[in-house]
Amino acid sequence: MLVIDDTLLSDYLDGVPAARSFLRKYEGASWAVPSIVSYEAYMGSLHGFIGGDVPTLRAAITSSMDVLPVTERTASEAATLQRDLLERGVPADHPDALIAACAREHGGTFATADTHFWKERVREVLDVAIYDPEPSEDDSLNRETDNGQ
């Protein structure tokens, strides 16, 4: 299962070519979003950051992917993930840790544009698919030589 973060979801809903191309690589996998990511998309719509109204976005999301609940169990998994990240010296912001923990809780791969999660030390404890909305030669070189810092 590919669990999608807010940037990838927003780009997908807006038809950004990089998002479409990235998700084509995962056509054989099921896609999911944590419910908090759906909420972020709805708020993006209300504030004019994403095209489409909330009912249209909801229909697009629920017709193409599962919506995963964020529960007390997810909160507990987020605490465990954050502990693992702290032990490696790479803690995540709290909302991001909750979203990533939802992927880990469900045994999924976390697809994210958040470069914090691209770090090798993060990927030791979390299965991450790197979504780069604006890839460049320098970015791919940096990822190849990432020393985990």
Buried (B, 14 or more C-beta within 10 A) or exposed (E): BBBBBBBBBBBBBEEBEBBEEBBEEBEEBEBBBBBBBBBBBBEBBEEEEBEBEBEEBBEBBEEEBBBBEBEEEBBEBBEBBBEBBEEBEBBBEEEBBBBBBBBBBBEBBBBBBBEBBBBEBBBEBBBBBBBBBEBEEEBEEEBEEBEEE
